[in-house]
């Protein structure tokens, strides 16, 4: 069974047993998370969501992605700004998809 759901302003196409990385969620490691904003399940598209559909996941871990460098400058003006950023994430394992 496959589904498309949304969380953190992004959409994810998953099936049971998949591992995904989403924006940081306020859940403890080992807890269950249920997403009700399901856009598509096995050929059934919602308007905008499929009624009664759920995607259940378990939280595996929290962490931060690799650092990216943000470098701003203005040519010929002696303006330079270097900044780093590490985006936090939550690693989820999809356990169950229901219609």
N, C-alpha and C positions, 0 to 999 in steps of 0.2 A: 504494500500500500504506500502510495506517495502522496505528499501534501506540500502546499506552499503556505507558509505563515509569515507573519511580520512581527518584529520586535526591534526596538532601538532605531526605528526609522528605516529599517532594511527588510528585504524579503528573502526567505531561505527556502530552497527546494530540497526536501528531505524524504527519506524513507526510514523504516524502523531499523535501528542498529547503527545509524549514521552518527558520526562525531562532528560537531560544528562549534565554531568560535563566534560568540555574539558579544554585543556591547555589555559592559559590566552590569550584572544583576545583583540586587541586594538580597541574596539567598546564601545560606550556609552550604558548605561542601557536604555532599551526601543527601541533600534534600531534593524533593521533587518539585518541578515547576510545570504548570499547565498553561498552555497558550490557547486562548479562545479566538484570537484574530486569525482564523484560517481562511485563506482566499480560494483554495482549490484542493479537492480531495478526490483522487481516482476518477477523473473525468467530470466531476461535478464542480462547476464554478459558482461562486457566490456573487451576491449583488449588494454590497461589496464583500460580505463574509458569508460562509456556509453556516447555516444555523445548526447548532448542536455538535459541530465538529470540534475536536480538541487534538492538540499535540502535547503529549506528556514527555518530559525530559527529566533526566537526573543530572545534578550539578557534579561535575568531576573535579574541577579545580578553578581557581582564579589566578590571574597573572598579568604580566605586561608584555606587549609586543616589543620587537627590536626597536632601537632608537632610530628616529629619522631626524635629519638635520634640516632646519628651516633657516635659510640664509637670505636676507633682504639687503639690497644695496641700491644706491642711486649713483649712476655713473658721473664722474667728474665733480662730485659734491662732498667727498670724504665721509659718506654715510655708509656704515657697515653694521649689520646686526646679525649675530649668529645665535641660534636658539635650538635646543633639542626637545624632542617630545616622544614619550612612550605611552601608547594608548592602552588602557586597561581592558581586559577581556574576561569572559567566563566561558569555560569549556563545558559543553553539554553533550550528553549521549541521548539520542531519541529512543525512548523505550516503548511507546505505544501511540498509534494514530487511530482515532475513532471518528466515524461519520456522524 
